[in-house]
Amino acid sequence: MTKLQEFTDFLKTVDLDGYRARYLNIKIVEMDLPPEVQSIALLYTVYWTEKTFIDFDAFYKRYSTEKSSILEKFREKTGLCKNCFYKGLPARTYRTWASLITQIHAGYVAESVFGNGTVAMSEELDHHGVDFQVKYKNVITNFQIKKETQSREVRKEKKSKKAIEGQFIDLIYKVPNYNVIKNPKKQNGEYRKPYLEFKSRQDLDILPNGFVIFTRKPFEERKAEIDAKSK
C-alpha cells in the first residue's frame, strides 16, 4: 500500500461529525499565536516527515505534551484563565489540524503524479505562502490552496515575506456548506444546487465521511504542461 492510499484510508476514518460537535462553537483561543506555540511544525513532522497517521486526539496529546511549558508561559502572558485556555486550545488546534491534513494529503497526491522525492513542504515554506513545492524537470511549482467555503473554520491566507523561486499556482478548495455535503438532497429528493455544482468539478472529491480531498487532475495538468515545454 502506498502512503497516499494509507493516508486516504486514514482520512476516511476522521470523525468529522464528532469533532464538529465538540469544537465548532468554541472560539476562545483566537488570538495570533507566536511560532513557538503553533502546531504547524509538528503537523508537518508527524504527517509528512514521520508519515505517522494518527487521529486528532493522539496528535493533540503529543502537541500539548511537547509544548506544555511553552503553552503555560503563553497562557500566563495573555492572562487567560486556565480553564478557558485549555478549553479553547484544542478547538483552535483542531481547525489548524483539519486544514493541514487536507493540504498534506494534496502533497501526497501531487507526489503520486510527479514522482517520489519531487514534493517538499515545511513550516518555513508555509510561512512564505507555499503550501507545498514541486520540483519536476528543473521546474519549481509552488502550490497554494485557496479555501472558499461558507464555513469560518479555515486558516487565514498566508502571505510570503520574501521572494520564493518558482511559479505560484492556486488550487481552489471551494466546497459547499458541510450540512450540504452530509445532506445533499432536498425533501423532494432532488440534489441541492451547491452540491451539484461541486460534483461537476473534477479536481475535488468527497470521501464517505464528508472529508473533501484533491484529485490527481490539477497535478496531471501541471505535469503535462511542463512535459510539453520540455520537449
C-alpha positions as CSV (number, residue, x, y, z in Angstrom):
1,M,0.0,0.0,0.0
2,T,1.3,3.4,-0.9
3,K,1.5,6.3,1.6
4,L,-1.2,8.1,-0.4
5,Q,-3.5,5.1,-0.1
6,E,-2.7,4.8,3.5
7,F,-3.3,8.5,4.2
8,T,-6.6,8.5,2.2
9,D,-7.8,5.5,4.2
10,F,-6.9,7.4,7.4
11,L,-8.9,10.4,6.3
12,K,-11.9,8.2,5.8
13,T,-11.8,7.4,9.5
14,V,-11.8,11.0,10.7
15,D,-15.0,11.6,12.8
16,L,-15.9,15.0,11.3
17,D,-19.4,15.0,12.9
18,G,-17.9,14.2,16.3
19,Y,-15.2,16.9,16.1
20,R,-17.7,19.5,14.9
21,A,-19.9,18.7,17.8
22,R,-17.0,19.1,20.2
23,Y,-15.3,22.2,18.8
24,L,-17.5,24.1,16.3
25,N,-18.8,26.6,18.8
26,I,-15.7,27.1,20.9
27,K,-14.0,30.3,20.0
28,I,-11.8,31.2,23.0
29,V,-8.2,31.0,21.8
30,E,-8.5,33.1,18.7
31,M,-5.6,35.5,19.1
32,D,-2.5,35.3,16.8
33,L,-0.2,32.6,18.1
34,P,3.6,33.0,18.1
35,P,5.5,30.4,16.0
36,E,6.8,28.5,19.1
37,V,3.2,28.0,20.3
38,Q,1.7,26.9,16.9
39,S,1.1,23.3,16.0
40,I,2.2,23.7,12.3
41,A,5.7,22.5,12.6
42,L,4.7,19.3,14.5
43,L,1.9,18.7,11.9
44,Y,4.5,18.6,9.1
45,T,6.8,16.4,11.3
46,V,4.1,13.8,12.1
47,Y,2.1,13.5,8.8
48,W,4.8,14.4,6.2
49,T,8.2,13.6,7.6
50,E,7.4,10.7,10.0
51,K,4.4,9.6,8.0
52,T,2.6,8.7,11.1
53,F,-1.2,8.9,10.5
54,I,-2.7,9.4,14.0
55,D,-6.1,10.9,14.8
56,F,-6.5,14.3,16.2
57,D,-6.8,13.3,19.8
58,A,-3.4,11.5,19.6
59,F,-1.9,14.4,17.8
60,Y,-3.2,16.9,20.4
61,K,-1.8,14.8,23.2
62,R,1.6,14.8,21.7
63,Y,1.5,18.6,20.9
64,S,0.2,19.6,24.3
65,T,2.8,17.4,26.0
66,E,5.8,18.5,24.0
67,K,4.9,22.2,24.3
68,S,3.4,22.1,27.8
69,S,5.8,24.6,29.4
70,I,5.7,26.9,26.3
71,L,1.9,26.8,26.3
72,E,1.7,27.6,30.0
73,K,4.0,30.6,29.6
74,F,1.9,31.9,26.7
75,R,-1.3,31.4,28.7
76,E,0.1,33.4,31.7
77,K,1.3,36.2,29.3
78,T,-2.2,36.5,27.7
79,G,-3.9,36.5,31.1
80,L,-6.5,33.8,30.1
81,C,-7.8,31.7,32.9
82,K,-6.5,28.1,32.9
83,N,-9.9,26.6,32.2
84,C,-10.6,29.0,29.4
85,F,-7.3,28.5,27.7
86,Y,-7.2,24.7,27.8
87,K,-10.8,24.5,26.7
88,G,-10.2,26.8,23.7
89,L,-6.8,25.4,22.7
90,P,-8.0,22.0,21.4
91,A,-10.6,23.7,19.3
92,R,-8.1,26.1,17.8
93,T,-5.6,23.3,17.2
94,Y,-8.3,21.1,15.6
95,R,-9.1,23.8,13.0
96,T,-5.4,24.0,12.1
97,W,-5.1,20.2,12.1
98,A,-8.1,19.7,9.7
99,S,-6.8,22.3,7.3
100,L,-3.2,21.0,7.3
101,I,-4.1,17.3,6.8
102,T,-6.1,18.4,3.8
103,Q,-3.1,20.2,2.5
104,I,-0.7,17.4,3.3
105,H,-2.9,14.9,1.5
106,A,-2.8,17.1,-1.6
107,G,1.0,16.9,-1.3
108,Y,0.8,13.1,-1.3
109,V,-1.5,13.2,-4.4
110,A,1.0,15.5,-6.2
111,E,3.9,13.2,-5.3
112,S,1.9,10.3,-6.8
113,V,1.8,12.3,-10.1
114,F,5.2,13.9,-10.2
115,G,7.2,11.1,-8.6
116,N,8.8,10.2,-5.3
117,G,11.0,13.0,-3.9
118,T,9.5,15.8,-6.0
119,V,7.4,17.4,-3.3
120,A,8.6,19.4,-0.3
121,M,6.5,21.0,2.5
122,S,7.6,22.5,5.7
123,E,6.9,25.2,8.3
124,E,9.4,27.5,6.5
125,L,7.6,27.2,3.2
126,D,4.3,27.6,4.9
127,H,5.3,30.9,6.4
128,H,6.3,32.1,3.0
129,G,2.9,31.3,1.5
130,V,3.8,28.0,-0.1
131,D,1.6,25.0,0.9
132,F,3.9,22.6,-0.9
133,Q,6.5,22.9,-3.5
134,V,7.1,20.6,-6.5
135,K,10.4,20.3,-8.3
136,Y,10.0,18.4,-11.6
137,K,12.3,18.5,-14.6
138,N,14.2,21.5,-13.1
139,V,10.9,23.4,-12.9
140,I,9.7,24.7,-9.5
141,T,6.0,25.0,-8.8
142,N,4.7,26.5,-5.6
143,F,1.1,25.4,-4.9
144,Q,-1.2,27.5,-2.7
145,I,-4.5,26.1,-1.6
146,K,-7.1,28.9,-1.7
147,K,-10.1,27.9,0.5
148,E,-13.5,29.2,-0.3
149,T,-16.2,27.9,2.0
150,Q,-19.3,29.1,3.7
151,S,-17.8,27.9,7.0
152,R,-15.5,30.1,9.0
153,E,-13.4,27.2,10.0
154,V,-10.4,27.8,7.7
155,R,-6.9,29.1,8.3
156,K,-6.1,32.7,7.3
157,E,-4.5,33.2,3.9
158,K,-0.7,33.1,4.2
159,K,1.4,35.9,2.8
160,S,5.0,35.5,1.7
161,K,7.6,37.7,3.4
162,K,10.2,37.1,0.8
163,A,10.6,36.1,-2.8
164,I,10.3,32.4,-3.4
165,E,11.8,30.8,-6.6
166,G,9.3,29.2,-8.9
167,Q,5.9,29.7,-10.3
168,F,2.9,30.1,-7.9
169,I,-0.3,28.1,-8.8
170,D,-3.5,28.4,-6.8
171,L,-5.6,25.3,-6.0
172,I,-9.1,26.4,-5.4
173,Y,-10.6,24.5,-2.5
174,K,-14.2,25.5,-2.9
175,V,-16.7,23.3,-1.0
176,P,-20.3,23.7,-0.1
177,N,-21.5,24.0,3.5
178,Y,-20.8,20.9,5.5
179,N,-24.5,20.3,6.0
180,V,-25.0,20.3,2.3
181,I,-22.2,17.7,1.9
182,K,-23.8,15.5,4.6
183,N,-27.4,16.1,3.3
184,P,-27.1,16.7,-0.4
185,K,-30.8,16.2,-1.3
186,K,-33.8,18.3,-0.7
187,Q,-37.0,16.9,0.8
188,N,-38.3,16.3,-2.7
189,G,-35.3,14.1,-3.5
190,E,-33.6,16.5,-5.8
191,Y,-29.9,17.3,-5.2
192,R,-29.2,20.8,-3.9
193,K,-27.6,23.2,-6.4
194,P,-24.4,23.8,-4.4
195,Y,-23.8,20.0,-4.2
196,L,-24.4,19.6,-8.0
197,E,-22.0,22.4,-8.7
198,F,-19.4,20.8,-6.5
199,K,-19.8,17.3,-8.0
200,S,-19.4,18.8,-11.5
201,R,-15.8,19.6,-10.7
202,Q,-13.1,17.0,-11.3
203,D,-10.4,18.4,-9.1
204,L,-12.1,17.6,-5.8
205,D,-13.7,14.5,-4.4
206,I,-15.7,13.7,-1.2
207,L,-14.9,10.7,1.0
208,P,-17.7,8.8,2.6
209,N,-17.4,10.7,5.9
210,G,-17.7,14.0,4.2
211,F,-13.9,14.8,4.0
212,V,-13.1,16.7,0.8
213,I,-9.8,15.9,-0.9
214,F,-8.0,16.9,-4.1
215,T,-7.8,14.5,-7.0
216,R,-4.9,13.9,-9.4
217,K,-6.4,16.2,-12.1
218,P,-4.8,19.6,-11.3
219,F,-1.4,18.0,-10.8
220,E,-1.7,15.9,-14.0
221,E,-2.5,19.1,-15.9
222,R,0.6,20.9,-14.5
223,K,2.8,17.9,-15.2
224,A,1.5,17.8,-18.8
225,E,2.2,21.5,-19.2
226,I,5.8,21.0,-18.0
227,D,6.3,17.9,-20.2
228,A,5.1,19.8,-23.2
229,K,7.5,22.7,-22.7
230,S,10.5,20.4,-22.1
231,K,10.2,18.6,-25.5
